[in-house]
Amino acid sequence: MRFVWQFLAVMVTYAIGGGTVTAVKENDWLTCVLGLVVAALAVLVYAWVVRRTEHRQALDVAREGAAARTGRGVLIGAGMFGAVIVNLFSSGHYEVDGLGSVEGALGLLGFMAAAAATEEVVYRGVLFRIIEEHIGTYVALALTGLVFGLSHLLNEHATLWGAIAIAIEAGFMLAAAYAATRSLWLTIGVHFGWNFAAAGVFSTEVSGNGSNLGLLDATASGPELLTGGSFGPEGSVYSVGFGALLTLVFLWLAHRRGNIVAFGVRRAARADSTVTLPR
């Protein structure tokens, strides 16, 4: 029942928050403000429902060290997408025509903050964490990663390959990051850093949701295998490669810190209190 209540609570926040931010997306300043509010609300609702259903504090969103962990995550996510763009630019498949829109970037900052926070509390905070307790880290990572990827088939320019790519480079990688650190702040940061770099800085399409005008006025062209085509760079083999590499790194860290849950060995609901937090 704790799974049911937690899932319902965060999904209601996800639906209402997402609908609210989408409704004002034509106003960049309002989108920025409301997006940040929705992001904060998603974390607060998650902390509240965990406390009510598990009778403990949600240490994966503890206030202590939150800014540092989120910041490290943003650097990882933005750095990962930056590496994709460097490869596309060096091969002549990404061109910058000039400056874009600062206001557009601000709107995307709020929009991506809301998306990152709400999706992370749903997919990693509730789904991965609780499923992991029952079937182990690896199976939970595979299942929730696939669900995360396939959910992107609902997007406007979605492709099956794009959904599979998202599952590998984001679904698997973010679950591995959570397993390694037991911190939603870090995964929210990685998720936001990737999305904002893609849309708010480099002005590329994000997960088949349409083109965005961020800080740079730029275009990507060339083979779909490299650029991702209409789905955006998340469908690029570069993204899949970097995401798979980071997944292995995070799983190695999870092993090193003793954070891997074996299949058939159920972790107690309050075991988060003994997990090694990121340094």
Secondary structure by P-SEA (a helix, b strand, c coil): caaaaaaaaaaaaaaaaaaaaaaacccaaaaaaaaaaaaaaaaaaaaaaaaaacccccccccccaaaaaaaaaaaaaaaaaaaaaaaaaaaccccccccccaaaaaaaaaaaaaaaaaaaaaccccaaaaaaacccaaaaaaaaaaaaaaaacccccccaaaaaaaaaccaaaaaaaaaacccaaaaaaaaaaaaaaaccccccccccccccccccccccccccccccccccccccaaaaaaaaaaaaaaaaaaaaacccccccccccccccccccccc
